[in-house]
């Protein structure tokens, strides 16, 4: 089992930046990829960004490319998501998720085995 705990959400203004963390514990040696998803009220959960746990390869949704940066610190078993140039439409609950599926970094929520509890990001205009 892997446990994920997000932190760092909050209320910010449009144009501000924020850094969120996802700390993993338990069987972290089983993790292949860690992703961030978000879900706004009344909308489906959507992929935001992913990082391969081993290689560090990164992936981004088009809506956040150039504004968000994902990174990892394997020694701390932590993945970070730096959110920049925030827009009101970035308002959502942000979740980190971990996948055990070797060889695939998926953008599909169903492909992830472990989830954090979520952290709220609210961007005011």
C-alpha positions in Angstrom: 0.0 0.0 0.0 1.0 3.6 -0.7 -0.3 6.6 1.3 -0.4 10.0 -0.3 -0.8 13.3 1.5 -1.2 16.6 -0.3 -0.5 20.0 1.2 -0.1 23.5 0.0 -3.4 24.5 -1.4 -5.0 27.8 -0.6 -6.7 31.0 -1.7 -4.7 33.1 -4.1 -5.4 35.9 -6.6 -5.2 35.6 -10.3 -1.6 35.7 -11.5 -0.2 34.4 -8.2 1.9 31.3 -7.7 1.5 28.3 -5.4 3.5 25.2 -4.6 1.8 22.0 -3.6 3.4 18.9 -2.2 2.4 15.2 -2.4 4.2 13.1 0.2 4.2 9.4 -0.3 4.8 6.7 2.3 4.5 3.0 2.5 5.5 0.8 -0.5 7.0 3.7 -2.5 9.2 1.2 -4.3 6.1 0.1 -6.1 5.3 3.5 -7.6 5.8 4.0 -11.3 4.3 7.4 -11.8 2.7 10.2 -9.8 0.2 12.5 -11.2 -1.9 15.5 -10.2 -5.5 15.7 -11.1 -8.1 18.3 -10.3 -11.8 18.5 -10.1 -13.9 21.6 -10.2 -17.5 21.7 -8.9 -19.8 20.1 -11.4 -17.0 18.9 -13.6 -15.2 15.6 -14.1 -11.8 15.0 -12.6 -9.1 16.0 -15.1 -5.5 15.2 -15.6 -3.1 18.1 -14.8 0.5 16.7 -14.8 2.5 13.6 -14.3 6.0 12.6 -13.5 7.7 9.2 -13.9 9.0 8.2 -10.5 12.2 6.6 -11.9 13.2 8.7 -14.9 11.7 12.1 -13.9 10.0 12.4 -17.3 7.2 15.0 -17.1 3.8 15.4 -18.8 1.3 18.2 -18.8 -2.2 18.9 -19.8 -2.3 21.6 -22.5 -4.3 23.9 -20.2 -1.4 24.1 -17.8 1.6 23.7 -20.0 4.1 26.6 -19.5 2.4 27.6 -16.2 2.7 24.6 -14.0 5.9 22.6 -13.2 6.0 19.1 -11.7 9.1 17.8 -9.9 10.1 15.1 -7.5 12.5 14.6 -4.6 13.0 10.8 -4.4 14.9 11.1 -1.2 11.9 12.7 0.4 9.4 10.6 -1.5 7.7 13.8 -2.4 6.3 15.2 -5.7 5.8 18.9 -6.0 3.5 20.9 -8.3 4.4 24.5 -8.8 1.4 26.5 -10.1 2.1 29.8 -11.8 0.2 32.5 -13.5 -2.9 31.1 -11.8 -6.3 31.8 -13.4 -9.8 31.6 -11.8 -10.4 28.5 -14.0 -7.7 26.7 -12.1 -9.9 26.7 -9.1 -10.5 23.1 -8.1 -9.7 20.4 -5.6 -6.3 19.0 -6.6 -5.5 15.4 -6.0 -2.2 13.5 -6.3 -2.3 9.9 -7.4 0.2 7.1 -7.8 0.3 4.4 -10.4 1.9 1.0 -10.1 1.5 0.3 -13.8 5.0 -0.2 -15.2 5.8 1.4 -18.5 2.8 3.6 -18.7 2.3 7.2 -17.5 -1.5 7.5 -18.0 -3.7 10.6 -18.1 -6.6 8.4 -17.1 -7.8 8.6 -13.5 -8.9 4.9 -13.6 -5.3 3.8 -14.1 -4.1 5.1 -10.8 -4.0 2.9 -7.7 -3.6 5.3 -4.8 -5.1 8.7 -4.2 -4.5 11.5 -1.7 -7.3 13.3 0.1 -7.2 16.4 -2.1 -6.4 20.0 -1.4 -8.4 23.0 -2.4 -7.0 25.7 -4.7 -9.1 28.8 -5.1 -8.1 31.6 -7.5 -9.9 34.8 -7.2 -10.1 37.3 -10.0 
